[in-house]
Amino acid sequence: MNRVSEQDIISTLRGWSVEVESPRNDGWTRYHYLDKIMKVKQYVDEHLSKYEKVQQERSSNHKTH
């Protein structure tokens, strides 16, 4: 598995956000980067719910310690 750090992911998303917000880019370029961000968001939204039980277990374990 390719190891990509959280910081690399966040840095990439920030870079894409800059491109979306940059007035020097035309609409096509802005949309290109927005589309990338939206694909990541869609993936996270679809898959994050699978891990709610894990998060709940982690939260309850921290309360007991």
Secondary structure, 3 states (H helix, E strand, C coil): CCCCCHHHHHHHHHHHHHHHHCCCCCHHHHHHHHHHHHHHHHHHHHHHHHHHHHHHHHHHHHHHC
